[in-house]
Amino acid sequence: MRKFFFGLGFVVCVFSSMIVLFGSTSQKSNDAEQEWLPVNFYGELEDTEGNKNNVENISFSGEYKNILFYIKPKNNLKDPASNYEKINLKDIAEIRLASVDRSDSLYTFKHKDYMEVVVSFKSSQPNHEKRYIIERSKKIMCYRMENNQPVLKQVTIDSLLSLKIKGYKEQKEGAFGSLEQQSCETKKAQLIDQNNPK
């Protein structure tokens, strides 16, 4: 009988630990969507609804370097993951859909949807651009200002018309403070101050 209760207690303990673990992972994932990145990329975002905003803290689903852009396969049965390039936001001048008609930019490979985009690079060569495909579900995440308040904006690739990267700045002490120690709300307040000099 003692073995039974010991075994039951062990199962309950393991189950409880799993609930706590998955719960904290989920919470961390949600919080990460609003954290300020170590590098603040800023620019202009226009979506397919015609909304054009100056935005800051730009990322691709939380990434600002080594973003995967795939070379479009000629065969629909081929996996794009076998041929890609890693690109950093600091090297990009603009990203736009390859066609204004979204359906012309949509491709499916291995039962997964991708959008074709044109990437213009910051380069000494004028009109240095290249076509890639990127997961349709990939989100561009950033903040836009509304009534002097930073508002989180998320746009999936298929809702993007154009994203222009105008520059970037390191997040240092005195700008947004320590990323690990300072809350998102404090950083938002500092962004408001930066955009409204006295």
C-alpha positions as CSV (number, residue, x, y, z in Angstrom):
1,M,0.0,0.0,0.0
2,R,2.9,2.4,0.8
3,K,4.4,1.6,-2.7
4,F,1.0,2.5,-4.3
5,F,0.9,5.9,-2.5
6,F,4.5,6.6,-3.2
7,G,4.0,5.8,-6.9
8,L,0.8,8.0,-7.1
9,G,2.7,10.8,-5.4
10,F,5.5,10.6,-7.9
11,V,3.1,10.7,-10.8
12,V,1.3,13.7,-9.4
13,C,4.6,15.5,-8.8
14,V,5.8,14.9,-12.4
15,F,2.5,16.0,-13.8
16,S,2.5,19.2,-11.7
17,S,6.1,19.9,-12.8
18,M,5.1,19.6,-16.5
19,I,2.2,22.0,-16.0
20,V,4.4,24.6,-14.4
21,L,7.1,24.1,-17.0
22,F,4.8,24.5,-20.0
23,G,3.0,27.3,-18.4
24,S,6.2,29.3,-17.8
25,T,7.4,28.5,-21.3
26,S,4.2,29.9,-22.8
27,Q,4.3,33.0,-20.7
28,K,7.9,33.6,-21.7
29,S,7.0,33.3,-25.3
30,N,4.2,35.8,-25.0
31,D,6.4,38.3,-23.1
32,A,9.2,37.9,-25.6
33,E,7.0,39.4,-28.3
34,Q,7.2,42.7,-26.6
35,E,10.8,42.9,-25.4
36,W,13.1,45.5,-26.8
37,L,15.9,44.0,-28.8
38,P,19.6,44.7,-28.2
39,V,19.6,46.6,-31.5
40,N,16.8,49.0,-32.4
41,F,16.1,48.9,-36.1
42,Y,13.8,51.7,-37.3
43,G,12.2,52.5,-40.6
44,E,8.9,52.7,-42.4
45,L,6.3,49.9,-42.8
46,E,3.4,49.9,-45.3
47,D,0.9,47.1,-45.2
48,T,-1.5,45.9,-47.9
49,E,-4.3,47.9,-46.3
50,G,-2.5,51.1,-47.2
51,N,-1.4,51.9,-43.6
52,K,2.0,53.5,-43.5
53,N,3.8,53.9,-40.2
54,N,7.2,55.0,-38.9
55,V,8.3,52.0,-36.7
56,E,11.0,51.0,-34.3
57,N,12.3,47.8,-32.8
58,I,11.8,45.9,-36.0
59,S,12.3,42.2,-36.1
60,F,11.2,39.1,-38.1
61,S,9.4,37.0,-35.5
62,G,11.9,38.3,-32.9
63,E,15.0,37.9,-35.1
64,Y,17.1,40.7,-36.5
65,K,20.1,38.7,-37.7
66,N,20.6,35.4,-39.5
67,I,17.0,35.6,-40.8
68,L,16.4,32.7,-43.2
69,F,15.5,33.7,-46.8
70,Y,15.0,30.7,-49.1
71,I,15.9,30.3,-52.7
72,K,12.7,29.4,-54.6
73,P,12.9,25.8,-55.8
74,K,11.9,25.0,-59.4
75,N,10.1,21.9,-58.2
76,N,7.1,22.2,-55.8
77,L,8.1,18.9,-54.2
78,K,11.5,20.1,-53.1
79,D,12.0,21.5,-49.6
80,P,13.1,25.1,-49.6
81,A,15.0,24.5,-46.3
82,S,17.7,22.8,-48.4
83,N,18.8,26.1,-50.1
84,Y,18.7,29.4,-48.1
85,E,20.7,32.5,-47.2
86,K,21.0,34.1,-43.8
87,I,20.5,37.8,-43.9
88,N,20.9,40.5,-41.2
89,L,18.5,43.5,-41.0
90,K,21.5,45.9,-41.0
91,D,22.2,44.8,-44.6
92,I,18.7,45.4,-45.9
93,A,17.4,48.6,-47.4
94,E,13.9,47.4,-48.2
95,I,11.8,44.3,-48.4
96,R,8.6,44.2,-50.5
97,L,6.2,41.6,-51.9
98,A,7.3,40.5,-55.4
99,S,3.9,41.3,-56.7
100,V,1.2,43.7,-55.7
101,D,-1.3,40.9,-56.2
102,R,-0.6,38.7,-53.2
103,S,-1.8,35.5,-55.0
104,D,1.0,36.0,-57.5
105,S,3.6,35.9,-54.7
106,L,2.2,32.8,-52.9
107,Y,3.9,29.5,-53.3
108,T,3.4,26.1,-51.6
109,F,6.3,23.7,-51.1
110,K,6.0,20.5,-49.1
111,H,2.5,21.6,-47.9
112,K,3.9,24.8,-46.4
113,D,3.0,28.3,-47.7
114,Y,5.7,30.9,-48.7
115,M,5.6,34.4,-50.0
116,E,8.0,35.7,-52.7
117,V,9.7,38.9,-51.7
118,V,12.2,41.2,-53.2
119,V,15.1,42.3,-50.9
120,S,17.0,45.5,-51.7
121,F,20.4,45.5,-50.1
122,K,22.4,48.4,-48.7
123,S,25.3,48.2,-51.2
124,S,27.6,50.4,-53.2
125,Q,25.9,49.0,-56.2
126,P,22.7,50.7,-57.1
127,N,19.6,48.5,-57.5
128,H,21.3,45.6,-55.8
129,E,18.3,43.3,-55.1
130,K,17.4,39.7,-55.0
131,R,14.2,37.5,-54.9
132,Y,13.6,35.0,-52.1
133,I,10.7,33.2,-50.5
134,I,10.0,33.3,-46.8
135,E,7.4,31.6,-44.7
136,R,3.9,33.1,-45.0
137,S,3.4,32.8,-41.3
138,K,6.6,34.9,-40.5
139,K,5.7,38.1,-38.7
140,I,7.3,41.5,-38.9
141,M,7.1,42.8,-35.3
142,C,7.7,46.4,-34.4
143,Y,6.4,49.4,-32.5
144,R,4.5,52.4,-34.0
145,M,3.7,55.6,-32.2
146,E,0.1,56.5,-31.6
147,N,-0.9,59.5,-29.4
148,N,2.7,59.5,-28.1
149,Q,2.4,55.9,-27.1
150,P,4.3,53.0,-28.6
151,V,1.9,50.4,-29.9
152,L,3.0,46.9,-30.8
153,K,2.4,46.2,-34.5
154,Q,2.6,42.7,-36.1
155,V,2.2,42.1,-39.8
156,T,2.5,38.7,-41.5
157,I,4.6,38.6,-44.6
158,D,1.5,38.2,-46.8
159,S,0.1,41.5,-45.4
160,L,3.3,43.4,-46.1
161,L,3.6,45.8,-49.0
162,S,7.0,47.4,-48.1
163,L,9.4,47.6,-45.2
164,K,12.2,50.2,-45.4
165,I,15.0,49.9,-42.9
166,K,16.3,53.5,-42.4
167,G,18.9,52.7,-39.7
168,Y,19.6,51.1,-36.4
169,K,21.1,52.0,-33.0
170,E,22.5,49.9,-30.2
171,Q,20.4,49.8,-27.1
172,K,22.8,51.1,-24.5
173,E,22.6,52.4,-21.0
174,G,21.0,55.8,-21.1
175,A,19.0,55.0,-24.2
176,F,16.6,52.2,-23.1
177,G,18.7,51.0,-20.2
178,S,19.7,47.4,-19.3
179,L,17.5,45.1,-21.4
180,E,17.6,42.4,-18.7
181,Q,16.8,44.7,-15.8
182,Q,14.4,47.2,-17.2
183,S,10.7,46.6,-17.8
184,C,9.1,47.0,-21.2
185,E,6.9,49.7,-19.8
186,T,9.9,51.8,-18.8
187,K,11.5,51.4,-22.2
188,K,8.2,52.5,-23.8
189,A,8.2,55.6,-21.7
190,Q,11.8,56.3,-22.7
191,L,10.9,55.9,-26.4
192,I,8.1,58.5,-25.9
193,D,10.6,60.9,-24.4
194,Q,13.1,60.3,-27.3
195,N,10.4,61.0,-29.8
196,N,9.2,64.2,-28.0
197,P,12.3,66.2,-27.1
198,K,11.6,69.2,-24.9
